[in-house]
Amino acid sequence: MQCALCGTGMIEFLDLGSQPLANKYPTADQFHSEDFFPLKVFFCPACKNVQLGTIISRERMFEDYYYLSSVNPGLVRHFEALAENLKDARFVVDIGSNDGILLKPLKERSVKTLGVEPSINVSKIANDQGLETLTSFFNADAVRQIVEKHGKPDVVVASSIFTHLEDPHTFIKDVKNVMTDDGSFIIEVEYIGNIIKNVQFERFYLDRIFYYSLSSLDSLFRSHGMYLADVEHIEPHGGSLRVTVKKGSGSTSPRVTALLSEEMATLSADRLATFGRTVADSTTAFRDALVTYKREGKRVAGYGSPARVATITNFGKIGPELVAFIVDDSPLKQGRFSPGLHIPIVPASHLDVHKPDVLVVFAHEYFDDIKKKTGGGYTYLFPIPPREVV
């Protein structure tokens, strides 16, 4: 297999078996039509890119979507802070704007904004709130519409969608065409360094094709006549990078230089092979913990059904016999089931009648918010590696 970024031969380091589409939450009458695909993960020793071996059509993946950003208080705070940083921008285009989570605080700061969102159901939510959103994938036609109707933005944001792209090379060309020559392209990507360090294998799923290092981003953007101006570590999605990219060539911040040097020393095929072995051990330990609770007569449920639930449960063969239900605050997921193993997804009010002894915190980076919502009256379990928290 060749690296989609630089063309070098890649090395397989993880096989997560057969997996469903992680953001397609089926109803009971859709179980029979659910599709499964191989989920193998590869490493490029040249540019340090990590990518999946299977690519599913982006149209199939995102035109009908069940992820709403604004139901997550932690993400709301994150984008409020980003909007404050961008309050002096002239015009911001947010690609993959979801339900308007960044558009709203920018509009409140009187910043001209436009969202671009391919999911028909989700973009409608934003437009219904008066947050102007173009229902489209970001492509050459969308660029034409934006420039003709609104002019060129001085800031383009792509938060947590750059990893989804089937063709990042064409996407970058379109970004260069849409933004001003002195503009900034701000991307937020899940960071492969954190995935490895914290054994977050559940963040590999078919929605996201690429898992970037800063080295791979540096190589990619240089090939398009752009440079990394700055980088910072941010909290969302288990630890991500926010990277500011500009046209042409220029000086990079000390943070960029430092992280590139760190990756040169630490990000290698040998380290990823070790990570692969740790994944299997951690998943076995999580399943064993659930089996022990069941043997002790304890009732187990989950809180939070992000896409990564599908990866954990399908790889670990964990179904409703071990996790009775999962609470999720998104109304789009409630009344449906987790992909593949079909654990029921319910609103928080379900806990009033069906109180478990143990809550598996699948969205563990938002544990403080979840604990506050649930009143702290449970044994809380982080899944990978399994550990009880208070």
Rosetta blueprint (number, residue, H / E / L):
1 M L
2 Q E
3 C L
4 A L
5 L L
6 C L
7 G L
8 T L
9 G E
10 M L
11 I E
12 E E
13 F E
14 L E
15 D E
16 L E
17 G E
18 S E
19 Q E
20 P E
21 L L
22 A L
23 N L
24 K L
25 Y L
26 P L
27 T L
28 A H
29 D H
30 Q H
31 F H
32 H H
33 S H
34 E L
35 D L
36 F E
37 F E
38 P E
39 L E
40 K E
41 V E
42 F E
43 F E
44 C L
45 P L
46 A L
47 C L
48 K L
49 N L
50 V E
51 Q E
52 L E
53 G L
54 T L
55 I L
56 I L
57 S L
58 R H
59 E H
60 R H
61 M H
62 F H
63 E L
64 D L
65 Y L
66 Y L
67 Y L
68 L L
69 S H
70 S H
71 V H
72 N L
73 P H
74 G H
75 L H
76 V H
77 R H
78 H H
79 F H
80 E H
81 A H
82 L H
83 A H
84 E H
85 N H
86 L L
87 K L
88 D L
89 A L
90 R L
91 F E
92 V E
93 V E
94 D E
95 I E
96 G L
97 S L
98 N L
99 D L
100 G L
101 I L
102 L L
103 L H
104 K H
105 P H
106 L H
107 K H
108 E H
109 R L
110 S L
111 V L
112 K E
113 T E
114 L E
115 G E
116 V E
117 E L
118 P L
119 S L
120 I H
121 N H
122 V H
123 S H
124 K H
125 I H
126 A H
127 N H
128 D H
129 Q L
130 G L
131 L L
132 E L
133 T E
134 L E
135 T L
136 S L
137 F L
138 F L
139 N L
140 A H
141 D H
142 A H
143 V H
144 R H
145 Q H
146 I H
147 V H
148 E H
149 K H
150 H H
151 G L
152 K L
153 P L
154 D L
155 V E
156 V E
157 V E
158 A E
159 S E
160 S L
161 I L
162 F H
163 T H
164 H H
165 L L
166 E L
167 D L
168 P H
169 H H
170 T H
171 F H
172 I H
173 K H
174 D H
175 V H
176 K H
177 N H
178 V H
179 M L
180 T L
181 D L
182 D L
183 G L
184 S E
185 F E
186 I E
187 I E
188 E E
189 V E
190 E E
191 Y L
192 I H
193 G H
194 N H
195 I H
196 I H
197 K H
198 N L
199 V L
200 Q L
201 F H
202 E H
203 R H
204 F L
205 Y L
206 L L
207 D L
208 R L
209 I L
210 F E
211 Y E
212 Y L
213 S L
214 L H
215 S H
216 S H
217 L H
218 D H
219 S H
220 L H
221 F H
222 R H
223 S L
224 H L
225 G L
226 M E
227 Y E
228 L E
229 A E
230 D E
231 V E
232 E E
233 H E
234 I E
235 E L
236 P L
237 H L
238 G L
239 G L
240 S E
241 L E
242 R E
243 V E
244 T E
245 V E
246 K E
247 K E
248 G L
249 S L
250 G L
251 S L
252 T L
253 S L
254 P H
255 R H
256 V H
257 T H
258 A H
259 L H
260 L H
261 S H
262 E H
263 E H
264 M H
265 A H
266 T H
267 L L
268 S L
269 A H
270 D H
271 R H
272 L H
273 A H
274 T H
275 F H
276 G H
277 R H
278 T H
279 V H
280 A H
281 D H
282 S H
283 T H
284 T H
285 A H
286 F H
287 R H
288 D H
289 A H
290 L H
291 V H
292 T H
293 Y H
294 K H
295 R H
296 E L
297 G L
298 K L
299 R L
300 V E
301 A E
302 G E
303 Y E
304 G L
305 S L
306 P L
307 A L
308 R H
309 V H
310 A H
311 T H
312 I H
313 T H
314 N H
315 F H
316 G H
317 K L
318 I L
319 G L
320 P L
321 E L
322 L L
323 V L
324 A L
325 F L
326 I E
327 V E
328 D L
329 D L
330 S L
331 P L
332 L L
333 K L
334 Q L
335 G L
336 R L
337 F E
338 S L
339 P L
340 G L
341 L L
342 H L
343 I L
344 P E
345 I E
346 V E
347 P L
348 A H
349 S H
350 H H
351 L H
352 D H
353 V L
354 H L
355 K L
356 P L
357 D L
358 V E
359 L E
360 V E
361 V E
362 F L
363 A L
364 H H
365 E H
366 Y H
367 F H
368 D H
369 D H
370 I H
371 K H
372 K H
373 K H
374 T H
375 G L
376 G L
377 G L
378 Y L
379 T E
380 Y E
381 L E
382 F E
383 P L
384 I L
385 P L
386 P L
387 R E
388 E E
389 V E
390 V L
